[in-house]
Structures are given as C-alpha cells and as structure tokens.
Amino acid sequence: MSSPNKAAVEKSWKTMSAKYKILSGLPHEVSSVDLGAKGTYYRLKAGSFATKAEAAALAAGGSCFTARK
C-alpha cells in the first residue's frame, strides 16, 4: 500500500491483517518518501524474511513487491 494519506495506509494494514491471517503475526511499518512534485507518499512495509524467496512466496498473487530493508 502506498498513498499520500498516512491514515489510509495504517487503516489498510489493519484491514489486510484481519482479512489475511498469514499477515497478522508479521511486523510492519509505515515509511515516508518524498516524490517531489507528487508530494510525500507513505508506504506500508510488512514482514521480516530470511530470504527473498520466502518474501516472494508470501507476495505471490498479490500486488506486492519485495525489498531489502
């Protein structure tokens, strides 16, 4: 989830982690990024995985992407 509305991003985590039980135990954070003319966007980041393959397996079928912290 990425949005210029931080509250919407935080609400999204609550909704998704309630709907998808596999997410409920994962750590998560909301970070901000300045996109210049587009303004500041807030990004939801979830999980802590030992390998990129583990992260990709959880993200499969969704509109998620994996990234290193």
Secondary structure, 3 states (H helix, E strand, C coil): CEECCHHHHHHHHHHHHHHCHHHCCCCEEEEEEECHHHCEEEEEEECCCCCHHHHHHHHCCCCCCCCCC
